[in-house]
Amino acid sequence: MLSKSQARVFFLGGTGLFSAIFLALSVDSMRQIPKLTRQDQLTDQVVRGKRIWEDNNCMGCHTLFGEGAYYAPELTQVVARRGAPWIKLFLDDPKKMFPGQRKMVRYGFSDQQKDDIIAFLTWCGGVNLQGFPAKPPLRDLMRPTATTASADLAGQPEIFRTICVACHSVGGVGGVVGPALDEVYKRKTREEMIAWIADPQGLKPGTAMPKIEMPVERRIEIVDYLLGLARTPATAAPVQPVRPAVDPKDFE
C-alpha cells in the first residue's frame, strides 16, 4: 500500500511522464506531415482541383481519405485503379462509361477542369495514409487467369494500355470488371471484334461495355494486338498464397 504522499508522487510523476511522451509524439507527427502528405507537390493545379471537388460537393456521394458519403465509390486510390485517361472519359460522360448503371451527374467540366480534378486525385493517391485504404482480402482470388506469357506492355497500343486495361486484362495484368482478353481471338473473328468495339450497345443492348469514340485506325490497332496474342506462348498462372480473412496469428 502506498502512502498518500507516495500516491501523489506516483500520480504526478506518471502524469508528467506520459504527458511528455504524448507531446513528443505529437511534435514528431506534425514534423512528418509535410513529407507524408507530399506538401511540396501541392501545385496550383492540385489546389484548383480541390476547389472543384468542394464547389460541387463531391463528398456528398464519394469518400476521400475515408471521409464523406458512402453512396458512391471511395476515390483515394482511384487514379491507381483506373488511370487518368479513363477518369477523363468518365468525367466527360459518366453514364456513357457505365451504360444504364451510373447515376453521377454530367457536370460538363472543361478539359482544364478535368485535368485539375485528376491532378487533385493523383495527389490524394500519393499521400501516405499508413495502409489506408486497406487492400481487399480476396483481391488476389479475383485476378484473371493468365494464358499468355506476359502482358507484353511494350506491344500494347496506347489506348489499350491507358483505357482498356481499366476493365480488361491480358497476361493477368489489368482490371477485372470485364473478361480477360488473352484468348478472345478464339471466340471472335477480326471483323466481329472491330464491330464490337465500334458499337457494343448496338450489338448487345444493355451490355456493361461503353461505346468509346475513337478513329477506326485505333480500333484496328487494338484488334491486331489481340489477334497477335495467338502467337504468344501459353503459360500457367502463378499460384498466389492466399491469406485467410481472419488469421489466428492476429490474436496471438
Buried (B, 14 or more C-beta within 10 A) or exposed (E): EEEEEEEEEEEEEEEEEEEEEEEEEEEEEEEEEEEEBBEEEBEEBBEBBBEBBEEBEBBEBBBBEEEBEEEBEBBBBBBEBBBBBBBBBBBBBBBBBBBEEBEBEEBEBEEEBBBBBBBBBBBBBBBEBEEEEEEEEEEEEEBBEBBBEBBBEEEBBEBBBBBBBBBBBBBBBBBEEBBBBBBBBEEBEEEEBBBBBBEBBEEEEEBBBBBBEBEEEBBBBBBEBBBEBEEBEEEEEEEEEEEEEEEEEEEE
